[in-house]
């Protein structure tokens, strides 16, 4: 017998038939004698609809200002998960399974006061552990918790993944199964490279890089939590037959295991290729090379909540001037340029230049720590295809390369092949 947390995303619970299918997955684990908690998202598209209602209400009320109380935003938007948890509990009860829905505030999942983007501070798991021990399936509404103001608080987009991993850590689950519309983590996006392979195991650090660099399988915060608390996490498909052979395998269910790297016996040099579209590059020319100039640039950008990624600095031969180049999401480029313009005198740059429509392609693998020449292989492969590199950043297990947008798919396929990821 094991204690398992099962999480189902919006596409998995998109309608009543799919909720019934989810119930069959849960029943399989219950029939095997396991203690089960289930975390659910809102039905596909429902959260966007609810957010739209909130954002449009001021306009309906005659106000031009897009203002709304973040606490009431949470009250509205969190209702999607409440509906799903109740419907799944009803479906399970109709199958003769003892099940009960839980809202985030009932556990409670305690959060900070950042309504709309709250962070989990603590989970009191004693009551839910007791219920699970009595054979009751806990169906928990994801994405939500209880703030210090005693009001419901939501965790931001993708928060149900975070809820599931946090609950798994709190109840000391043997594993956390994240059910989605794909059957695992692949070496790259199969829509771009049909030869992409499903990975059997991925280290937490690798998955964290993949999630932050464009892979949409798991939310970044959930991977961070899993890594900190060492929660073994399986990415699985909810669309496979719940009763197919092997689906109930306790130790190695079908899918991809996200785990500590100590569990991975043979580490590949490169695990996968990720990409992120809609990147923009901003270059500040002829800055004075003096202490504090970086803080003068990136401090105001941070205060404006603009996420800066790749940073490259080029110092002139005499050391008196420097160029600073960095990337931001394309949607933030105009906002970033305004912030820089407002602080031009303090920063002291000559001219600001920008370019949108770029793509960041990243090579990821914990095996890179002990192998030389990984970067050289990437540069050589891209050069052979005539792909120009605009910027490069590296870490211990990652190489990120900025290129023109039209070359994105060619670059992904080229690098995937260069590292032998297309070979079974």
C-alpha angles and dihedrals in degrees: 000000000000138000110240134182113206120196124194122193130215097274090051091057098032095130142359094275092054091047088054089051090051088052089056090055090051093046090054091059093042091052088053088061099252127144106242138199119177126202118198137193126214117278111278112284094007096105091052089050092051093047089051091054091052095046094048098046095083089053092050088050090055100257122132092197113092091225127145134155108261090216091059090044087060092047090056102037096047091059091082093068091043090059093048095049091052094047093049091049089053091049091051092047089053087058091054095258120139102238137157132186121234130194120214093254092054097064085032113237100192117211139175121261099264096118112206093020104038123164123221114249102174144345123212100214102170097098096045091047089053092050092047089050089055090055099259119138111226112215105197126194106234128213095046146084143154120281126212089259086065091247130121112268128192125219101222129255114332089021095136090069088052091048091052096050092044092051090047089054093046095051092039092239120192089229144348117227115204108199115199141148093281127064097231146315116313133205086249139338106309089209088067100033114030089192091065111129130217110245119229094205135011126185118240092245092051092049090048090055092045092049093048093045100054110289106130099196096098134019115248097235092052091054091049090053092046091051094048094048095032093235108175103228128194122200107210140166120252090198096069118097105276090218098046116127113278096016090111096047104137099204103031113020117174112279136054124311117219105203148140112298090241087073092059107084100184110036117201116224090232121024102181152340118241130184138193122201130205098045121157129201124216122191125192110201130212102002120174107257099232138129113278099026093112091051090050089055104039099033095068091041090054091048088054089053093243113153111225118197127166113035124189126177126194118191121204120247094257091046095236100107136036139189118221119202125181141157132240132173110282090240090061099046097097092045090049093049090052091050090050092047091051089053098038096116093050093045095043102212125154102218138354119220128186139189126188134191096060129141131215114216118190134197111208133188139129088218088071088079092073102031128079125209098037093123093044090055091054094048093047093048093050092045090054088057093047094248113152119217116221100182140358133203128177141191133178093281104017143062116192121193126191115215140161113286098241090062095055100103094041090051093049093050092044095052092042089057095040091062095043094247090138091065118093 
